[in-house]
């Protein structure tokens, strides 16, 4: 998944129709961040991986199988988990509830949703997610939001914010 992409479309649903531009410098602290992408839609998952790669993230793993998310979190201990709300059983909320158990790893969880309902955001935040991001969010806004939550969670130095 290390293809060359140039800017055409910022909406990450539509980004596969265009190219993606690198938005970070070589000295970015993002390369120290490990991430797990969990989305049952293979195209969305691959696109999110490309966005994180382009954004300069270090280790990026991906699954489209919701039943593997918890075991991958235990095995990989990612700093960041991008988790689709609408995955099949277990869904994103059920996975988030399981991550709250004491013996589970503690990634920074950002929920992804295609629905704009306040109840989804409220429930995700109550269950431990640090943010809910719409799937129509632009690539730049997604990376900026991830920077914000990683800095706030103490996983990325504040001086690197916005690179």
C-alpha positions in Angstrom: 0.0 0.0 0.0 2.9 2.4 -0.6 1.7 3.9 -3.8 2.4 7.4 -4.9 -0.5 9.8 -4.6 -0.9 13.5 -5.4 -3.7 15.9 -4.3 -7.0 15.7 -6.1 -9.7 15.0 -3.4 -9.6 15.8 0.3 -12.8 13.9 1.2 -11.3 10.5 2.2 -14.3 8.6 0.8 -13.5 10.0 -2.6 -9.7 10.1 -2.2 -9.3 6.8 -4.1 -10.4 8.8 -7.2 -7.4 11.0 -6.8 -4.0 11.2 -5.2 -3.0 12.1 -1.7 -0.3 14.6 -0.8 2.1 14.3 2.0 1.2 16.7 4.8 4.0 16.2 7.3 7.7 16.8 7.6 10.3 14.1 7.9 10.9 14.8 11.6 7.3 14.3 12.6 6.6 12.5 15.8 3.7 10.8 14.0 6.2 8.1 12.9 6.5 7.1 16.5 2.8 6.4 16.6 1.4 2.9 16.0 -2.1 2.6 14.7 -4.7 0.0 14.1 -7.5 0.6 11.6 -10.7 -1.4 12.1 -13.4 -0.9 9.4 -15.4 -3.7 7.8 -15.4 -1.9 4.5 -12.2 -2.9 2.8 -12.0 0.2 0.6 -12.5 2.5 3.6 -9.9 0.6 5.6 -7.3 0.7 2.8 -7.9 4.4 2.3 -7.5 5.1 6.0 -4.2 3.2 6.0 -3.0 5.3 3.0 -4.0 8.5 4.8 -2.1 7.5 7.9 0.9 6.4 5.8 0.8 9.8 4.0 0.4 11.5 7.3 3.7 10.0 8.5 2.5 7.4 11.0 4.9 4.6 11.8 3.4 1.2 12.2 0.0 0.8 10.8 -2.1 -2.4 10.9 -5.5 -3.0 9.5 -8.4 -5.4 9.9 -11.8 -5.6 8.3 -12.8 -8.4 10.8 -14.4 -7.0 13.9 -13.8 -10.3 15.7 -10.1 -9.8 15.5 -9.9 -6.2 16.8 -9.5 -7.1 20.5 -6.8 -9.8 19.8 -4.9 -7.4 17.6 -5.1 -4.7 20.2 -3.7 -7.1 22.8 -1.0 -8.3 20.4 0.1 -5.0 18.8 -0.7 -2.6 21.7 -1.4 0.3 19.2 -1.2 3.9 20.4 -4.2 4.7 18.2 -7.3 2.7 17.2 -9.5 4.0 14.4 -12.7 2.0 15.0 -15.8 2.0 12.8 -19.0 2.3 14.7 -21.0 0.1 12.3 -19.0 -3.0 12.2 -20.8 -6.4 12.3 -20.9 -8.3 15.6 -19.1 -7.2 17.7 -19.9 -3.6 16.6 -17.7 -0.7 17.4 -19.5 0.1 20.6 -19.2 -3.5 21.9 -15.5 -3.5 21.1 -15.1 -0.2 22.9 -16.9 -1.6 26.0 -14.5 -4.6 25.9 -11.5 -2.3 25.8 -12.6 -0.7 29.0 -11.9 -4.0 30.9 -8.9 -3.8 33.2 -6.8 -6.5 31.3 -7.2 -4.9 27.9 -4.7 -2.5 26.2 -5.4 1.2 26.4 -5.2 2.7 22.9 -6.5 6.2 22.1 -9.8 5.3 20.4 -11.3 7.5 17.7 -14.6 6.2 16.4 -15.5 6.5 12.7 -19.1 6.9 11.6 -21.0 7.7 8.4 -24.0 8.9 10.6 -24.3 12.4 12.0 -26.3 11.6 15.2 -25.4 13.3 18.5 -26.4 10.0 20.3 -23.6 8.2 18.5 -21.0 10.7 19.6 -22.4 10.8 23.2 -22.4 7.0 23.5 -18.9 6.6 22.1 -17.5 9.3 24.4 -19.3 7.7 27.4 -17.7 4.3 26.5 -14.2 5.7 26.4 -13.6 7.0 22.9 -11.7 10.3 22.8 -13.4 11.5 19.6 -15.9 10.6 16.9 -15.0 11.6 13.3 -17.4 11.5 10.4 -16.3 9.5 7.3 -16.9 12.6 5.2 -14.1 14.5 7.1 -11.3 15.8 4.9 -7.9 14.1 5.0 -6.3 17.2 6.5 -9.0 17.6 9.1 -8.7 13.9 10.0 -5.0 14.2 10.5 -5.3 17.4 12.5 -8.0 15.8 14.7 -5.8 12.8 15.3 -2.9 15.1 16.3 -5.2 16.9 18.8 -6.3 13.7 20.5 -2.9 12.2 20.6 -1.4 15.4 22.1 -4.2 15.6 24.6 -3.7 11.9 25.5 0.0 12.4 26.0 1.0 10.1 23.1 2.5 12.8 21.0 4.5 15.9 22.0 2.7 19.2 21.8 5.5 20.9 19.9 4.8 18.5 17.0 1.2 19.5 16.8 0.1 20.5 13.4 3.0 19.1 11.4 
